[in-house]
Amino acid sequence: MALIVQKYGGTSVGSVERIEAVADKIIGYKQQGNDLVVVVSAMSGETNRLTELAKQIDPRARGRELDVLLTTGEQVTIALLSMALQKRGFPARSYTGGQVRILTDDAHNKARILSIDADNIRRDLELGRIVVVAGFQGVDADGNITTLGRGGSDTTGVALAAALKADECQIFTDVDGVYTTDPRVVAEARRLERITFEEMLEMASLGSKVLQIRAVEFAGKYNVPLRVLSSFEEGEGTLITSDDNEEDSVEQAVISGIAFNRDEAQLTINGVPDTPGVAYEILGPVSDANIEVDMIVQNIGADGSTDFTFTVHRNDYEAALEILQNTAEKLGAREVSGNNRIVKLSIVGVGMRSHAGIASRMFEILAREGINILMISTSEIKVSVVVDEKYLELGVRALHDGFDLADDSEE
């Protein structure tokens, strides 16, 4: 008998009919002899509806009362799903985050989990019940309702799996696993049977939308095996796990996937003094504005001055450009320029550690297609480049073909 934590997102429970279908799927796992804890999101569109109601009252609504409002979405889902299971003759009990006692800090709208008291869940499991838990929410030390921010339900599922020492945490979505790249861009993309936490974390941070970064970080930290599955199709999905004792697969899979991010913007300040602390003088004000910087390139010019280029999220482009222009005046910089029509392409794979020449091969593939590289960033298991946005699909397809990642099952 295995203990499995399952998480179903808003699309999976988006209507009464889909909740009924999820109940049937859960029962199938229960009949195989598994103990089950099920984490659910609000029905698709419900969180947006509640947020819009709040904005009608106060366009700047946030904090404690917004959390009280938004958590009602998941409360509806846990009740309906528990009713559906009970109707089928399977005892079930629903819990809000506060009832489980998912203890968080007091950062409303983006709280972090501190601890979980899973005693009530364990007692229910011993009695043969299916436990249904509201994702995305918890309580702080004073009993105030909190929400976990973007990807909160995934994080709830992984955190419960860690606290319960579950055999597996299964994330049910509208896709049937993790692919070598987005199948909407490359029709021949292949579903991966297995990927490491490291690779999945890189792919999530580089633009893959299958899993949220926080959930993957949590799973990696506590070594919780994650499996991505489809709510609507049968299949084995993709297992995300550590790379311990996986030397053979690591050697074979040099590149696991191609990630891309459309939400990039580039900023450059030319002709700043090449002196200690200049990088902080440039990026400090950007950071103070709560703008996250991604890639950074610094070049020393022939005249001894420095050119400094960095990327930010496209939504932050205008604000960052204004800050950089103010900084340029203070530093006596020669010029400030920007480009919000760029994208980032990345290759990811733990096998890169043991294979030389991967970056040069990537550059060669792009060069053959006439794609100019604007910036480069590397780590042990990834190489990222910034290119003009018009080359996104061409670049992804070329890299996918060049590294032989296509699904050849029909050949």
Order of alpha helices (4+ residues) and beta strands (2+ residues): beta-alpha-beta-alpha-alpha-alpha-beta-alpha-beta-beta-alpha-beta-beta-beta-alpha-beta-beta-alpha-alpha-beta-beta-alpha-beta-alpha-beta-beta-alpha-beta-alpha-beta-beta-alpha
